[in-house]
Amino acid sequence: MSVRERKIVYTVVAALISSCVGLVAAMLKLSEGAAFADCLVAAGVGFAGSMAVCLPVLMFLLA
């Protein structure tokens, strides 16, 4: 597997992990009884925060 292919695979894995984090954040917010719009905001913040952590870690590992 080339370096380029490995970077693509790691980026997809980071996106999947971040999607799971966003989904869990939305479910936690929904279990509190929040409105649907608040759940979407929580999911977006969870996804963005997780990607902000995952991508620099991946860049460090692939450097």
Biopython code that builds the backbone (N, CA, C, O; Angstrom):
import numpy as np
from Bio.PDB.StructureBuilder import StructureBuilder

atoms = [
    (1, "MET", "N", (0.851, -1.173, 0.000)),
    (1, "MET", "CA", (0.000, 0.000, 0.000)),
    (1, "MET", "C", (0.897, 1.237, 0.000)),
    (1, "MET", "O", (1.812, 1.355, 0.815)),
    (2, "SER", "N", (0.621, 2.147, -0.920)),
    (2, "SER", "CA", (1.451, 3.343, -1.026)),
    (2, "SER", "C", (1.103, 4.341, 0.081)),
    (2, "SER", "O", (0.100, 4.191, 0.780)),
    (3, "VAL", "N", (1.934, 5.340, 0.222)),
    (3, "VAL", "CA", (1.722, 6.363, 1.254)),
    (3, "VAL", "C", (0.432, 7.128, 0.979)),
    (3, "VAL", "O", (-0.316, 7.445, 1.904)),
    (4, "ARG", "N", (0.175, 7.420, -0.286)),
    (4, "ARG", "CA", (-1.042, 8.155, -0.645)),
    (4, "ARG", "C", (-2.287, 7.349, -0.286)),
    (4, "ARG", "O", (-3.241, 7.902, 0.260)),
    (5, "GLU", "N", (-2.290, 6.073, -0.580)),
    (5, "GLU", "CA", (-3.430, 5.221, -0.250)),
    (5, "GLU", "C", (-3.616, 5.117, 1.256)),
    (5, "GLU", "O", (-4.743, 5.111, 1.751)),
    (6, "ARG", "N", (-2.510, 5.036, 1.978)),
    (6, "ARG", "CA", (-2.587, 4.958, 3.432)),
    (6, "ARG", "C", (-3.183, 6.242, 4.015)),
    (6, "ARG", "O", (-3.970, 6.187, 4.960)),
    (7, "LYS", "N", (-2.810, 7.395, 3.456)),
    (7, "LYS", "CA", (-3.368, 8.664, 3.920)),
    (7, "LYS", "C", (-4.874, 8.724, 3.680)),
    (7, "LYS", "O", (-5.623, 9.208, 4.528)),
    (8, "ILE", "N", (-5.312, 8.233, 2.528)),
    (8, "ILE", "CA", (-6.740, 8.225, 2.225)),
    (8, "ILE", "C", (-7.496, 7.321, 3.189)),
    (8, "ILE", "O", (-8.559, 7.690, 3.689)),
    (9, "VAL", "N", (-6.953, 6.150, 3.446)),
    (9, "VAL", "CA", (-7.601, 5.219, 4.374)),
    (9, "VAL", "C", (-7.670, 5.813, 5.776)),
    (9, "VAL", "O", (-8.709, 5.717, 6.429)),
    (10, "TYR", "N", (-6.596, 6.421, 6.249)),
    (10, "TYR", "CA", (-6.593, 7.019, 7.582)),
    (10, "TYR", "C", (-7.556, 8.191, 7.677)),
    (10, "TYR", "O", (-8.183, 8.394, 8.717)),
    (11, "THR", "N", (-7.681, 8.964, 6.606)),
    (11, "THR", "CA", (-8.624, 10.079, 6.612)),
    (11, "THR", "C", (-10.064, 9.574, 6.664)),
    (11, "THR", "O", (-10.900, 10.157, 7.354)),
    (12, "VAL", "N", (-10.354, 8.511, 5.951)),
    (12, "VAL", "CA", (-11.695, 7.921, 5.995)),
    (12, "VAL", "C", (-11.980, 7.349, 7.381)),
    (12, "VAL", "O", (-13.091, 7.484, 7.894)),
    (13, "VAL", "N", (-10.992, 6.718, 7.979)),
    (13, "VAL", "CA", (-11.166, 6.190, 9.338)),
    (13, "VAL", "C", (-11.414, 7.326, 10.328)),
    (13, "VAL", "O", (-12.253, 7.195, 11.220)),
    (14, "ALA", "N", (-10.695, 8.438, 10.180)),
    (14, "ALA", "CA", (-10.911, 9.589, 11.059)),
    (14, "ALA", "C", (-12.313, 10.151, 10.881)),
    (14, "ALA", "O", (-12.945, 10.555, 11.857)),
    (15, "ALA", "N", (-12.806, 10.182, 9.647)),
    (15, "ALA", "CA", (-14.164, 10.674, 9.400)),
    (15, "ALA", "C", (-15.209, 9.736, 10.010)),
    (15, "ALA", "O", (-16.217, 10.196, 10.545)),
    (16, "LEU", "N", (-14.971, 8.426, 9.933)),
    (16, "LEU", "CA", (-15.907, 7.480, 10.539)),
    (16, "LEU", "C", (-15.919, 7.591, 12.058)),
    (16, "LEU", "O", (-16.980, 7.548, 12.680)),
    (17, "ILE", "N", (-14.750, 7.734, 12.648)),
    (17, "ILE", "CA", (-14.669, 7.906, 14.102)),
    (17, "ILE", "C", (-15.386, 9.181, 14.517)),
    (17, "ILE", "O", (-16.122, 9.194, 15.504)),
    (18, "SER", "N", (-15.170, 10.253, 13.759)),
    (18, "SER", "CA", (-15.802, 11.524, 14.080)),
    (18, "SER", "C", (-17.313, 11.452, 13.900)),
    (18, "SER", "O", (-18.058, 12.081, 14.651)),
    (19, "SER", "N", (-17.765, 10.698, 12.921)),
    (19, "SER", "CA", (-19.207, 10.518, 12.728)),
    (19, "SER", "C", (-19.816, 9.791, 13.927)),
    (19, "SER", "O", (-20.907, 10.138, 14.380)),
    (20, "CYS", "N", (-19.116, 8.796, 14.431)),
    (20, "CYS", "CA", (-19.598, 8.081, 15.619)),
    (20, "CYS", "C", (-19.649, 8.995, 16.834)),
    (20, "CYS", "O", (-20.594, 8.937, 17.621)),
    (21, "VAL", "N", (-18.645, 9.831, 16.985)),
    (21, "VAL", "CA", (-18.629, 10.780, 18.105)),
    (21, "VAL", "C", (-19.795, 11.760, 17.981)),
    (21, "VAL", "O", (-20.464, 12.060, 18.970)),
    (22, "GLY", "N", (-20.037, 12.255, 16.772)),
    (22, "GLY", "CA", (-21.164, 13.155, 16.560)),
    (22, "GLY", "C", (-22.497, 12.485, 16.835)),
    (22, "GLY", "O", (-23.397, 13.100, 17.407)),
    (23, "LEU", "N", (-22.630, 11.236, 16.432)),
    (23, "LEU", "CA", (-23.863, 10.494, 16.679)),
    (23, "LEU", "C", (-24.102, 10.292, 18.169)),
    (23, "LEU", "O", (-25.226, 10.449, 18.646)),
    (24, "VAL", "N", (-23.065, 9.948, 18.895)),
    (24, "VAL", "CA", (-23.195, 9.770, 20.349)),
    (24, "VAL", "C", (-23.546, 11.092, 21.017)),
    (24, "VAL", "O", (-24.364, 11.124, 21.937)),
    (25, "ALA", "N", (-22.932, 12.185, 20.562)),
    (25, "ALA", "CA", (-23.251, 13.494, 21.138)),
    (25, "ALA", "C", (-24.718, 13.847, 20.898)),
    (25, "ALA", "O", (-25.384, 14.372, 21.790)),
    (26, "ALA", "N", (-25.221, 13.561, 19.701)),
    (26, "ALA", "CA", (-26.628, 13.839, 19.408)),
    (26, "ALA", "C", (-27.561, 12.970, 20.246)),
    (26, "ALA", "O", (-28.588, 13.445, 20.731)),
    (27, "MET", "N", (-27.205, 11.701, 20.416)),
    (27, "MET", "CA", (-28.054, 10.826, 21.226)),
    (27, "MET", "C", (-28.067, 11.251, 22.687)),
    (27, "MET", "O", (-29.105, 11.188, 23.346)),
    (28, "LEU", "N", (-26.919, 11.683, 23.193)),
    (28, "LEU", "CA", (-26.884, 12.162, 24.581)),
    (28, "LEU", "C", (-27.737, 13.412, 24.754)),
    (28, "LEU", "O", (-28.445, 13.561, 25.750)),
    (29, "LYS", "N", (-27.661, 14.300, 23.781)),
    (29, "LYS", "CA", (-28.471, 15.518, 23.849)),
    (29, "LYS", "C", (-29.949, 15.186, 23.734)),
    (29, "LYS", "O", (-30.777, 15.795, 24.412)),
    (30, "LEU", "N", (-30.286, 14.229, 22.886)),
    (30, "LEU", "CA", (-31.679, 13.818, 22.732)),
    (30, "LEU", "C", (-32.209, 13.159, 23.997)),
    (30, "LEU", "O", (-33.378, 13.324, 24.344)),
    (31, "SER", "N", (-31.354, 12.415, 24.686)),
    (31, "SER", "CA", (-31.798, 11.764, 25.924)),
    (31, "SER", "C", (-32.066, 12.772, 27.041)),
    (31, "SER", "O", (-32.772, 12.471, 28.003)),
    (32, "GLU", "N", (-31.496, 13.968, 26.905)),
    (32, "GLU", "CA", (-31.783, 15.034, 27.873)),
    (32, "GLU", "C", (-33.116, 15.705, 27.599)),
    (32, "GLU", "O", (-33.603, 16.481, 28.422)),
    (33, "GLY", "N", (-33.713, 15.412, 26.446)),
    (33, "GLY", "CA", (-34.989, 16.008, 26.094)),
    (33, "GLY", "C", (-34.836, 17.292, 25.295)),
    (33, "GLY", "O", (-35.763, 18.101, 25.246)),
    (34, "ALA", "N", (-33.705, 17.489, 24.679)),
    (34, "ALA", "CA", (-33.464, 18.711, 23.912)),
    (34, "ALA", "C", (-34.214, 18.647, 22.575)),
    (34, "ALA", "O", (-34.632, 17.580, 22.124)),
    (35, "ALA", "N", (-34.366, 19.810, 21.967)),
    (35, "ALA", "CA", (-35.023, 19.901, 20.672)),
    (35, "ALA", "C", (-34.115, 19.305, 19.590)),
    (35, "ALA", "O", (-32.915, 19.118, 19.792)),
    (36, "PHE", "N", (-34.729, 19.010, 18.432)),
    (36, "PHE", "CA", (-33.981, 18.390, 17.338)),
    (36, "PHE", "C", (-32.853, 19.294, 16.860)),
    (36, "PHE", "O", (-31.759, 18.816, 16.559)),
    (37, "ALA", "N", (-33.109, 20.589, 16.790)),
    (37, "ALA", "CA", (-32.074, 21.527, 16.333)),
    (37, "ALA", "C", (-30.880, 21.532, 17.283)),
    (37, "ALA", "O", (-29.735, 21.616, 16.839)),
    (38, "ASP", "N", (-31.136, 21.445, 18.571)),
    (38, "ASP", "CA", (-30.041, 21.386, 19.540)),
    (38, "ASP", "C", (-29.237, 20.097, 19.391)),
    (38, "ASP", "O", (-28.022, 20.089, 19.587)),
    (39, "CYS", "N", (-29.918, 19.018, 19.046)),
    (39, "CYS", "CA", (-29.228, 17.740, 18.811)),
    (39, "CYS", "C", (-28.313, 17.830, 17.597)),
    (39, "CYS", "O", (-27.208, 17.287, 17.603)),
    (40, "LEU", "N", (-28.779, 18.520, 16.549)),
    (40, "LEU", "CA", (-27.945, 18.694, 15.364)),
    (40, "LEU", "C", (-26.717, 19.544, 15.667)),
    (40, "LEU", "O", (-25.625, 19.264, 15.170)),
    (41, "VAL", "N", (-26.891, 20.567, 16.469)),
    (41, "VAL", "CA", (-25.748, 21.404, 16.851)),
    (41, "VAL", "C", (-24.741, 20.591, 17.651)),
    (41, "VAL", "O", (-23.536, 20.690, 17.421)),
    (42, "ALA", "N", (-25.228, 19.795, 18.580)),
    (42, "ALA", "CA", (-24.336, 18.955, 19.381)),
    (42, "ALA", "C", (-23.596, 17.951, 18.498)),
    (42, "ALA", "O", (-22.413, 17.690, 18.715)),
    (43, "ALA", "N", (-24.281, 17.392, 17.511)),
    (43, "ALA", "CA", (-23.642, 16.443, 16.599)),
    (43, "ALA", "C", (-22.553, 17.139, 15.788)),
    (43, "ALA", "O", (-21.467, 16.589, 15.603)),
    (44, "GLY", "N", (-22.840, 18.340, 15.308)),
    (44, "GLY", "CA", (-21.849, 19.086, 14.538)),
    (44, "GLY", "C", (-20.629, 19.452, 15.348)),
    (44, "GLY", "O", (-19.499, 19.344, 14.872)),
    (45, "VAL", "N", (-20.857, 19.884, 16.567)),
    (45, "VAL", "CA", (-19.737, 20.238, 17.447)),
    (45, "VAL", "C", (-18.912, 19.000, 17.787)),
    (45, "VAL", "O", (-17.682, 19.059, 17.811)),
    (46, "GLY", "N", (-19.581, 17.885, 18.048)),
    (46, "GLY", "CA", (-18.861, 16.645, 18.336)),
    (46, "GLY", "C", (-18.034, 16.172, 17.152)),
    (46, "GLY", "O", (-16.891, 15.744, 17.316)),
    (47, "PHE", "N", (-18.609, 16.249, 15.962)),
    (47, "PHE", "CA", (-17.895, 15.843, 14.754)),
    (47, "PHE", "C", (-16.691, 16.748, 14.509)),
    (47, "PHE", "O", (-15.586, 16.266, 14.264)),
    (48, "ALA", "N", (-16.908, 18.046, 14.576)),
    (48, "ALA", "CA", (-15.820, 18.994, 14.303)),
    (48, "ALA", "C", (-14.709, 18.876, 15.344)),
    (48, "ALA", "O", (-13.527, 18.931, 15.003)),
    (49, "GLY", "N", (-15.084, 18.716, 16.595)),
    (49, "GLY", "CA", (-14.069, 18.574, 17.641)),
    (49, "GLY", "C", (-13.256, 17.304, 17.483)),
    (49, "GLY", "O", (-12.043, 17.298, 17.693)),
    (50, "SER", "N", (-13.932, 16.237, 17.114)),
    (50, "SER", "CA", (-13.217, 14.979, 16.919)),
    (50, "SER", "C", (-12.283, 15.046, 15.711)),
    (50, "SER", "O", (-11.167, 14.529, 15.764)),
    (51, "MET", "N", (-12.723, 15.672, 14.634)),
    (51, "MET", "CA", (-11.855, 15.826, 13.461)),
    (51, "MET", "C", (-10.671, 16.732, 13.785)),
    (51, "MET", "O", (-9.565, 16.519, 13.288)),
    (52, "ALA", "N", (-10.908, 17.748, 14.626)),
    (52, "ALA", "CA", (-9.820, 18.646, 15.013)),
    (52, "ALA", "C", (-8.760, 17.921, 15.822)),
    (52, "ALA", "O", (-7.603, 18.342, 15.844)),
    (53, "VAL", "N", (-9.136, 16.842, 16.483)),
    (53, "VAL", "CA", (-8.164, 16.045, 17.229)),
    (53, "VAL", "C", (-7.545, 14.966, 16.332)),
    (53, "VAL", "O", (-6.335, 14.741, 16.368)),
    (54, "CYS", "N", (-8.378, 14.306, 15.534)),
    (54, "CYS", "CA", (-7.899, 13.178, 14.720)),
    (54, "CYS", "C", (-6.922, 13.589, 13.625)),
    (54, "CYS", "O", (-5.898, 12.930, 13.440)),
    (55, "LEU", "N", (-7.214, 14.656, 12.901)),
    (55, "LEU", "CA", (-6.378, 15.006, 11.753)),
    (55, "LEU", "C", (-4.952, 15.398, 12.125)),
    (55, "LEU", "O", (-4.019, 14.932, 11.470)),
    (56, "PRO", "N", (-4.733, 16.235, 13.149)),
    (56, "PRO", "CA", (-3.334, 16.504, 13.515)),
    (56, "PRO", "C", (-2.583, 15.264, 13.996)),
    (56, "PRO", "O", (-1.391, 15.110, 13.729)),
    (57, "VAL", "N", (-3.286, 14.381, 14.706)),
    (57, "VAL", "CA", (-2.646, 13.139, 15.154)),
    (57, "VAL", "C", (-2.239, 12.302, 13.948)),
    (57, "VAL", "O", (-1.144, 11.741, 13.919)),
    (58, "LEU", "N", (-3.112, 12.219, 12.959)),
    (58, "LEU", "CA", (-2.788, 11.454, 11.763)),
    (58, "LEU", "C", (-1.628, 12.090, 10.992)),
    (58, "LEU", "O", (-0.759, 11.379, 10.488)),
    (59, "MET", "N", (-1.610, 13.407, 10.897)),
    (59, "MET", "CA", (-0.517, 14.075, 10.199)),
    (59, "MET", "C", (0.810, 13.823, 10.913)),
    (59, "MET", "O", (1.853, 13.679, 10.274)),
    (60, "PHE", "N", (0.757, 13.773, 12.248)),
    (60, "PHE", "CA", (1.977, 13.479, 13.019)),
    (60, "PHE", "C", (2.422, 12.046, 12.764)),
    (60, "PHE", "O", (3.615, 11.791, 12.596)),
    (61, "LEU", "N", (1.485, 11.111, 12.732)),
    (61, "LEU", "CA", (1.844, 9.708, 12.532)),
    (61, "LEU", "C", (2.340, 9.429, 11.123)),
    (61, "LEU", "O", (3.187, 8.557, 10.926)),
    (62, "LEU", "N", (1.827, 10.155, 10.146)),
    (62, "LEU", "CA", (2.207, 9.915, 8.763)),
    (62, "LEU", "C", (3.412, 10.732, 8.311)),
    (62, "LEU", "O", (3.906, 10.540, 7.199)),
    (63, "ALA", "N", (3.887, 11.631, 9.150)),
    (63, "ALA", "CA", (5.024, 12.476, 8.760)),
    (63, "ALA", "C", (6.322, 11.699, 8.790)),
    (63, "ALA", "O", (7.381, 12.252, 8.491)),
]
sb = StructureBuilder()
sb.init_structure("model")
sb.init_model(0)
sb.init_chain("A")
sb.init_seg("    ")
for serial, (resi, resn, name, xyz) in enumerate(atoms, 1):
    if name == "N":
        sb.init_residue(resn, " ", resi, " ")
    sb.init_atom(name, np.array(xyz, "f"), 0.0, 1.0, " ", f" {name:<3s}", serial, name[0])
structure = sb.get_structure()
